[in-house]
Amino acid sequence: MSEEQEIERLVNEINMNIKYLHDPLKKINENCVEQMVLHAALLLNENDLYEELLDDLRKAYVHLIPKGDSDIQIDIYYCVRFYGSTRRKYWGADETRLSEGLKSLEKRIYFLRTGTNGGPGHYQLLYYSEGKWRIYSSPTNYYEVTDGQGNLTEVGKGRLLSKNAKWGPYQGQYEYTITSFDKDILKPLIRHIINIRLHGDIKAMELFKYSESYQD
């Protein structure tokens, strides 16, 4: 590589790092879980915490080269269960159960995991705002689950119902995992997500267990 090519390479690298410092999540395709945690801070009116979390991501991801296991959809069940109050529900088989289940919830913000027991899961925010239940997964994936009268919307039915699936508490069966939380979960959760991206699932779990036992 000539000196001129090396200079060009360094300039391009600097420009890319500047771009990622502005928005570190541009490096990652499957960034819904980070987007969800950042949005949770905003919904809790914790603007300073939002900036702090975003800065943590900037610092951690500036040298990240996404590939393989570092650019995947992350399941954060272990960390969320540790910090929040989690309930397992089986409402997705029919409209009545889902509708009545939502009505039974306190009108606040939750982490909602959809997926199977023992299998991969997808986390989203489920929250009540302006008289409607809503879902937020990312800036391009959000929708209203209910309308102003509390009825399920068509998109809510389409996204959350799975009438042909087997719902229940056993391995391989479908469930909703609903976790209430407050702002205190968001910092350790971002740290856990970063560790998964940088070190993989197993190492991140070891670091999480160590950090919590150390704090105790």
Residue pairs with C-beta under 8 A, 6 or more apart in sequence:
1 9
17 62
19 26
20 26
20 27
20 58
20 61
20 62
21 58
21 62
24 54
24 57
24 58
24 60
24 61
24 62
25 31
25 34
25 35
25 57
25 61
27 61
27 64
27 66
28 34
28 61
28 64
28 66
28 70
28 71
28 197
29 66
29 71
30 71
30 72
30 73
30 74
31 138
32 73
32 122
32 123
32 124
32 137
32 138
32 141
33 73
33 74
33 76
33 123
33 193
34 57
34 190
34 193
35 137
35 138
35 139
36 111
36 123
36 124
36 125
36 136
36 137
36 138
37 53
37 186
37 189
37 190
37 193
38 50
38 53
38 54
39 125
39 136
40 109
40 111
40 125
40 181
40 186
41 47
41 49
41 50
41 53
41 183
41 186
42 50
43 109
43 125
43 127
43 129
43 136
44 109
44 182
44 183
46 183
46 186
49 183
49 186
49 187
52 187
53 186
53 187
53 190
56 187
56 190
56 191
56 194
57 190
57 194
60 194
60 197
60 198
61 194
61 197
64 70
64 197
64 198
69 200
69 201
70 197
70 198
73 120
73 122
74 193
74 196
74 197
75 113
75 115
75 120
75 121
75 122
75 123
76 111
76 123
76 189
76 192
76 193
77 113
77 121
77 177
78 205
78 208
79 185
79 188
79 189
79 192
79 208
80 86
80 111
80 113
80 123
80 179
80 181
80 185
80 189
81 179
82 208
82 212
83 181
83 184
83 185
83 188
83 189
84 111
84 179
84 180
84 181
84 185
85 179
85 180
85 181
86 177
86 178
86 179
87 177
87 178
87 179
88 169
88 175
88 176
88 177
88 178
89 101
89 175
89 176
89 177
89 178
90 97
90 167
90 168
90 169
90 174
90 175
90 176
91 97
91 98
91 100
91 101
91 102
91 167
91 176
92 98
92 114
92 160
92 161
92 162
92 163
92 165
92 167
92 174
92 176
93 161
93 162
93 163
93 165
93 167
94 161
94 163
95 152
95 157
95 161
98 152
98 157
98 160
98 161
99 146
99 150
99 151
99 152
102 133
102 145
102 146
102 150
103 150
105 128
105 178
106 180
107 128
108 127
108 128
108 180
109 125
109 126
109 127
109 128
109 180
109 181
110 125
110 126
110 127
110 178
110 179
110 180
110 181
111 123
111 124
111 125
111 126
111 177
111 178
111 179
111 181
112 123
112 124
112 125
112 126
112 135
112 176
112 177
112 178
112 179
113 121
113 122
113 123
113 176
113 177
113 178
113 179
114 121
114 122
114 124
114 160
114 174
114 176
115 121
115 122
115 174
115 175
116 172
116 173
116 174
116 175
117 169
117 170
117 171
117 172
117 173
117 174
117 175
118 171
118 172
119 172
121 177
122 137
124 135
124 136
124 137
125 135
125 136
125 137
126 133
126 134
126 135
126 145
126 178
127 133
127 134
127 136
128 134
131 148
132 144
132 145
132 146
132 147
132 148
133 144
133 145
133 146
133 156
134 142
134 143
134 144
134 145
135 142
135 143
135 144
135 145
135 156
135 159
135 160
136 142
143 153
143 155
143 156
143 159
144 153
144 155
144 156
145 152
145 153
145 156
145 159
145 160
146 152
146 153
146 156
147 153
162 174
165 173
165 174
166 172
166 173
166 174
167 173
167 174
167 175
168 174
168 175
169 175
188 208
188 211
191 211
192 204
192 207
192 208
195 203
195 204
195 207
195 208
196 204
199 207
